[in-house]
């Protein structure tokens, strides 16, 4: 027996004939958050340069600065050190400070959030999620805020497949992934034990490690073919959402 199979069997996953519920991450799992972010944000950064006559700063350079600001702020948000709503405004304040221009962070944040609602979906999600929903209860576990979770699910046309009580945000749970408690909140909402659920997400740090620590079997959604740090921690690595319809871990009628 190889190490992967041995690890799976030790955790009892080999005995799981059929999951009783399936949990999903949201951003970069059910829709392309990265592409949506670029589509929504880059024009606003470009507009600031043009409006305030800062053409001496190349747009790609300022874009890189804003990306770094955002990463720093949301590393604090994701670890529960800063409220997400404050972080979303603070990034625009800091960008204004870099440019030495007045920015209304409330207005910029509002415009940015509206632009982020034009989500770029993974086309396969519109087939895969309805198919799975006919056979399994579905839930969401996300580090994103409650209001945006609901708006984004609606924007990608999948809100009807995830009951409200099974949409678990870090804001609702009081914990951020990879803390196991946020996963436990989802299990409780679905009424299943960890070994009877299945979790699917793209982030190794937040999704795979979180599910593993919560004792939930996990499929790693890895569309960009990143090297797998520890194959024994996942049941299967998938590169397209449609792979879920052919996985022996998810029996379908």
Helices and strands as residue ranges (DSSP letters): H 3-10, G 13-15, E 21-24, H 33-51, H 59-78, H 84-99, H 105-116, H 125-133, E 137-142, H 146-155, G 159-161, G 164-166, E 167-169, H 170-173, H 180-190, G 194-196, E 197-201, I 204-208, H 209-213, E 217-221, G 231-233, E 236-238, G 241-246
